[in-house]
Each structure stands twice: as C-alpha cells, then as structure tokens.
Amino acid sequence: MSERAGHEVCIIAHSHPDFSKGGGELAAHRQFHALRAAGRRAVFVAASDVGSSYAATRPIEQVMPHGPDEYVYSFAGIAEDRLGWDDPYRRRQLVEFLAGLGSDTYHLHHYWRVGVDLVSDLMDARPDANFVITLHEMLAICLHHGQMVKTRSRELCRRESPLRCLSCFPDQTLERFAFRKAVLISVLRRFDHVIYPSEFIRTRYEEWGLTQPRASVLENYLGDDNMALPRAPADAGRLAPRFGFFGQPTAFKGMDVLLRALPLALRDDPGITLTIFGAEREDVLRLFPTLEPVIEACGNNLSFGGRYDPLDAVDLMRSVGWVVVPSVWWENSPVVIQEARRAGTPLLVSDIGGMAEKVRDGVDGLHFKRGSPVDLARAMVDAARPELRGRLGASVRDVIGRDEFLAGLDLAYAPRLGPVAAAAE
C-alpha cells in the first residue's frame, strides 16, 4: 500500500442516515464508504437528533462513537437557526475533537447544525488542513429553508436581495439580512474548494457572490449497491401507465400538484395508476386536507405504499413505469432522480432547477410546467403510451460511477491528496 493510503478525510454531516434519510446525509455517508472501499482512511462525524434531545435534560458526552470510524455529536447549545452556537463551551469541545482527529482534509456536507462559527474556529485550529464543502441546498442564500420560493405566493424567487427577502420576512430588518449574508459568505470563501452537485446551484451561488474558492460540479454518488446488477428489459406495455411518487409529503415536493393532475389524466386514460411511496393516506391529508375529495375521486387508480427504506428504493422504482418528481421548488440534485436512473425507470419532472438539468426532456424523461396539474396530466397521458415508455426507458443510464466520483474528489482535495488509484496500491 502506498504512503498516500495513510491520508485521512473527515466527513462532517448535519445528520446521520440512521436517524434521518435526507439526500445530503445519505450522500455524505455514501462518500464515506466509497473512500474506505478505495483504500482511504476516512472518518464520519454527524449531528444526532436523538443525542441532542437527550442532552437537553441529561448530561451526555458531546461526541459519541457510532460504529467503526463513525461518530455522532450533540448539537445541544446551538442557536435556534442552527447556523451558530449559543454555548461557546460546547462549540469548543466539538472543535477540539475534530481538530484532534488530525485529518488532512475536512469535507463538510453542510454548515446547518454544524455552525459557521465552529467552521471558522476549526479552520483556525487546523490551518495546515484542506477544507472542502459540498453545497446541497441554498440555505445561505435564502432564509426560507433555502427553497427560494416566496413565502406568501409560492412563486419562484430567482435572485436574492435584501428588499426581496424583507418582502418574505417583514418582521426582519435590512441590516440583519446584510449581516447574515456577510457572515455566511465570509466563511464559505475560506474553503479551499466548493463542490456543487449541479450546474444550476453553482450558478446560483456564484450570482450570490461566492466566486473566490476553487469550485467544481460533481454529482452525488449513490453507492455501489445494485450497480453491477444487469437490468432485465422492461415490459413497456405493462409498466407504461404505472406512475410512482417517492418521498415525504412536504409543501415543496409538489404532491398536491400530482394528486390534482391524476383525475385530469384519468379522463383521457382510465388505465393510469399512481402509487405514493413514502406516505400513507392520512399523512397526505394532514398536510393537504382539502385534497380528500380529489383522493376519493381517484378510487382504485390511486394507492399509498407507505414509508420505505432507502435501500429498497431502486427495486420499488422498477415496479413502476415512471417516477414523478413534481417539486415546486428548484431542487438541486434529487436523490430520487439518481435512484430512478439506476432502476432504469424514466422520469417526469418539473421544468426548473436541478430537475430540468438532470432529466433530458424527450430523451430519458419528460418535463412539465412547474406547479401545473393540467400540464402534468398532459405529460402523464403521453407517458402512458408503451412506445414512448420503451424508447425513453432504453435511454436511461446511471448518473455517475465510483471511479468518476473519486476522481472528482481528487480534484477537490488536491494538492493535499493524490490519485485514488495510488491509495489502493
């Protein structure tokens, strides 16, 4: 084994997949395993909801082991917005732990629940280390959960400015927005390299002002599971009218748009079916109570698959003819698109942001107008044709392989680390 195999990467995430199944934490954990499989020494450190809740009422260690070279930490003591720390003692404890790992590279997958003040302190404590961040979302740009969707009208926001932000948050001040941006951008500019999982989000951050660090676009890696398994040819005739939604019922995922589109599509093609994977009927109605008559009208053409393990996502996607991603916000690089492409299942996606970038309209999927049940219904009726399902399904390819992903990390980690290939020698 070469000398380079002793280099170590510390991956820091805002949660652990054992406690939360979001795309950012899954991407971070899969990177950890990909590096280790390539012969790299890597450690994974993630925030823990469970530990933080426990620490609110009982003494607990700030950092706890959670598996071989894996740790979880309590973020009790962090400020309400999760971007900084109210408790400097707890922040210092975590900085000392991270700095003490002696890693050559610290790769963050978020600053939320980590704290930009902690990041700055860690950079000061380890000036000899390389610092890299993957920006999965736009929280630094937008106070509205990073969605860049206007709070009152649900219209898309295309550019940040203090007055635009004030129109969404009238209880704030122009000074606070200016200070928030100054603090966040000053810390992000200190990173040696920024990784963006899509060209879309790179453009957004550069327009915002983040132009100083080295940067690259590198798709998240889905992991090795099922990658080498051959896919049986899809039965386009059987699968074409079967649609599936995968994810949680949130206000931004567009499930209400999809459910309103289904009865419209059924008027033209009564053979269309839709399965909601990730929620039960009751979950949807808690968020969208006015949709009950719509759900009732769909009858047996609509079913609810309930929650699923992300490890089962690819197999579930092979059971439907199309995966629908109707999000009403921009998205960046939705993991559901990666999973569908690995399954060989074409997609119907909103025509904005990372969705429109990742799915090629008329090649391996179809676009429809964001937030429009009418246009989504039109796309579903078109997609239900077996010949279109067969043609587009044959064009679906996996997003990124392990070698390409690791080569992209080499670029981000240079000159601290050499080629991954050398690590396995």
Residue pairs with C-beta under 8 A, 6 or more apart in sequence:
1 39
1 423
1 424
1 425
2 422
2 423
2 425
4 417
4 418
4 422
4 423
5 39
5 40
5 41
5 422
5 423
5 424
5 425
6 41
7 40
7 41
7 104
7 105
7 416
7 417
7 423
8 40
8 41
8 42
8 43
8 101
8 102
8 103
8 104
8 105
9 35
9 40
9 41
9 42
9 43
9 103
9 104
9 105
9 106
9 107
9 413
9 417
10 42
10 43
10 45
10 98
10 101
10 103
10 105
10 106
10 107
11 28
11 31
11 32
11 35
11 42
11 43
11 44
11 45
11 107
11 109
12 28
12 45
12 46
12 98
12 106
12 107
12 108
12 109
12 110
12 114
13 24
13 25
13 28
13 29
13 44
13 45
13 46
13 47
13 108
13 109
13 110
14 24
14 25
14 46
14 47
14 109
14 110
14 112
14 113
14 114
15 22
15 24
15 25
15 46
15 47
15 48
15 49
15 113
16 25
16 29
16 44
16 46
16 47
16 48
16 66
16 70
16 72
17 25
17 26
17 29
17 310
18 66
19 48
19 49
19 50
20 49
21 310
23 136
23 220
23 333
23 334
23 335
24 109
24 110
24 134
24 136
24 137
25 46
25 109
26 310
26 335
27 109
27 134
27 136
27 197
27 220
27 221
27 335
28 44
28 46
28 109
28 134
29 44
29 46
30 220
30 221
30 222
30 223
31 107
31 109
31 221
31 405
31 409
32 42
32 43
32 44
32 70
33 223
33 224
34 221
34 223
34 224
34 402
34 405
34 406
35 42
35 406
35 409
36 42
36 69
37 224
37 402
38 402
38 406
38 420
38 423
38 424
39 420
39 423
39 424
40 420
40 423
41 69
42 69
43 69
43 70
43 71
43 101
43 103
44 69
44 70
44 71
45 63
45 70
45 71
45 72
45 73
45 98
46 66
46 70
46 71
46 72
46 73
47 72
47 73
47 74
47 75
47 113
47 114
48 64
48 66
48 72
48 73
48 74
48 75
51 60
51 64
51 72
51 73
51 74
51 76
52 74
52 75
52 76
54 60
54 74
55 74
55 76
56 76
60 74
60 76
61 74
62 73
62 74
62 90
62 93
62 94
62 97
63 71
63 72
63 73
63 74
63 93
63 94
63 97
64 71
64 72
64 73
65 71
66 72
71 97
73 94
73 97
74 90
75 82
75 113
76 87
76 90
77 85
77 86
77 87
77 89
77 90
77 91
78 84
78 85
78 86
78 87
78 90
78 113
78 115
79 85
79 86
79 115
82 112
82 113
82 115
83 111
83 112
83 115
83 116
83 184
84 115
84 116
84 117
85 91
85 115
85 117
85 118
91 115
91 117
91 118
91 121
92 121
94 118
95 118
95 121
95 122
95 125
96 125
98 106
98 122
99 122
99 125
99 126
103 126
103 129
104 129
104 130
104 416
104 417
105 129
105 130
105 131
105 132
105 413
105 416
105 417
106 122
106 126
106 129
106 130
106 131
106 132
107 132
107 133
107 134
107 412
108 114
108 119
108 131
108 132
108 133
108 134
109 133
109 134
109 136
110 136
111 119
111 133
111 139
111 140
111 184
111 187
111 188
112 139
116 183
116 184
116 187
119 131
119 187
119 190
120 187
120 190
122 131
123 129
123 131
123 190
129 416
130 192
130 193
130 413
130 416
130 417
131 190
131 191
131 192
131 193
132 191
132 192
132 193
132 194
132 195
132 412
132 413
133 188
133 191
133 193
133 194
133 195
134 194
134 195
134 196
134 197
134 218
134 220
135 194
135 195
135 196
135 201
135 205
136 197
136 220
136 332
136 333
137 146
137 201
137 332
138 146
138 147
138 148
138 201
138 204
138 205
138 330
138 332
139 145
139 146
140 146
140 181
140 184
140 185
140 188
140 205
140 208
141 148
141 160
141 204
141 205
141 208
142 148
142 157
142 160
142 165
143 165
143 168
143 169
143 172
143 177
143 180
144 150
144 151
144 168
144 169
145 252
147 252
147 329
147 330
148 156
148 157
148 158
148 160
148 204
148 329
148 330
149 155
149 156
149 157
149 252
149 328
149 329
150 156
150 157
150 167
150 168
151 168
151 169
152 168
154 328
154 371
156 329
156 330
156 352
156 370
157 164
157 168
159 207
160 181
160 208
162 174
162 177
162 178
163 174
165 172
165 177
166 172
166 173
166 174
166 177
181 208
181 209
185 208
185 209
185 210
188 194
188 210
188 213
189 210
189 212
189 213
190 213
191 213
192 213
192 214
193 213
193 214
193 215
193 216
193 411
193 412
193 413
194 205
194 210
194 213
194 214
194 215
194 216
195 215
195 216
195 217
195 218
195 408
195 412
196 202
196 205
196 215
196 216
196 217
196 218
197 217
197 218
197 219
197 220
197 332
197 333
197 354
198 217
198 219
198 332
198 333
198 353
198 354
198 357
198 358
199 217
199 357
200 330
200 332
200 353
200 354
200 357
201 332
201 333
201 354
202 215
202 217
204 330
206 215
214 412
216 408
216 411
216 412
218 405
218 408
218 409
218 412
219 333
219 338
219 399
219 400
219 405
220 333
220 335
220 338
220 400
221 400
221 402
221 405
222 335
222 338
222 339
222 342
222 398
222 399
222 400
224 402
225 311
225 314
226 314
226 342
227 342
227 398
227 401
227 402
231 318
231 343
231 344
234 318
234 321
234 344
234 345
234 389
234 390
234 393
236 321
236 386
236 387
236 389
236 390
236 393
237 386
238 321
239 320
239 321
239 389
240 321
240 322
240 383
240 384
240 385
240 386
240 388
240 389
240 390
241 269
241 271
241 272
241 273
241 321
241 384
242 273
242 275
242 319
242 320
242 321
242 322
243 272
243 273
243 274
243 275
243 320
243 321
243 322
243 323
243 324
243 348
243 380
243 383
244 274
244 275
244 276
244 277
244 305
244 316
244 317
244 319
244 320
244 322
244 323
244 324
245 255
245 258
245 274
245 275
245 276
245 277
245 278
245 323
245 324
245 326
246 277
246 278
246 308
246 313
246 316
246 317
246 323
246 336
246 339
246 340
247 253
247 255
247 277
247 278
247 336
248 278
248 279
249 255
249 276
249 278
249 279
249 283
249 284
249 286
249 287
249 288
250 287
251 287
252 327
252 328
252 329
253 326
253 327
253 328
254 325
254 326
254 327
254 328
254 350
254 370
254 371
255 276
255 279
255 284
255 287
255 288
255 326
256 288
256 291
257 326
257 328
257 371
257 372
257 373
257 376
258 274
258 324
258 326
258 373
258 376
259 284
259 288
259 291
259 294
259 295
259 298
259 302
260 291
260 294
260 373
261 326
261 373
261 374
261 376
261 377
261 380
262 272
262 274
262 294
262 298
262 301
262 302
262 377
262 380
263 294
263 297
263 298
264 373
264 374
264 377
265 272
265 376
265 377
265 380
265 381
265 384
266 272
266 298
266 301
268 377
268 381
269 380
269 381
269 384
270 301
271 384
272 301
272 380
272 381
272 384
273 301
273 302
273 303
274 298
274 301
274 302
274 303
274 324
275 302
275 303
275 304
275 305
275 320
276 284
276 302
276 303
276 304
276 305
277 305
277 306
277 308
277 316
278 305
278 306
278 307
278 308
279 304
279 306
279 307
280 304
280 306
280 307
281 295
281 304
284 291
284 295
284 304
285 291
285 292
285 295
295 302
305 316
308 316
310 335
313 336
313 339
313 343
314 339
314 342
314 343
315 343
317 323
317 339
317 340
317 343
317 345
318 343
318 344
318 345
320 345
321 345
321 346
321 383
321 384
321 389
321 393
322 345
322 346
322 347
322 348
322 380
322 383
322 389
323 336
323 337
323 339
323 340
323 343
323 345
323 346
323 347
323 348
324 347
324 348
324 349
324 376
324 380
325 331
325 334
325 336
325 337
325 347
325 348
325 349
325 350
325 355
325 359
326 348
326 349
326 350
326 368
326 376
327 334
327 350
327 355
327 370
328 350
328 370
328 371
329 353
330 352
330 353
330 354
331 350
331 352
331 353
331 354
331 355
332 353
332 354
333 354
333 358
334 354
334 355
334 358
337 347
337 349
337 355
337 358
337 359
337 399
338 398
338 399
340 346
340 347
340 396
341 347
341 364
341 396
341 397
341 398
341 399
342 398
342 399
344 393
344 396
345 393
345 396
346 364
346 365
346 366
346 383
346 389
346 392
346 393
346 395
346 396
347 359
347 364
347 365
347 366
348 365
348 366
348 367
348 368
348 376
348 379
348 380
348 383
349 355
349 356
349 358
349 359
349 365
349 366
349 367
349 368
350 356
350 367
350 368
350 369
350 370
350 371
351 361
351 367
351 368
351 369
351 370
352 370
356 367
358 399
359 365
359 366
359 367
360 395
361 367
362 392
363 392
363 395
364 392
364 395
364 396
364 397
365 392
365 396
366 379
366 382
366 383
366 392
367 379
368 375
368 376
368 378
368 379
369 375
369 376
382 388
383 389
403 420
406 420
407 419
407 420
409 420
410 417
410 418
410 419
410 420
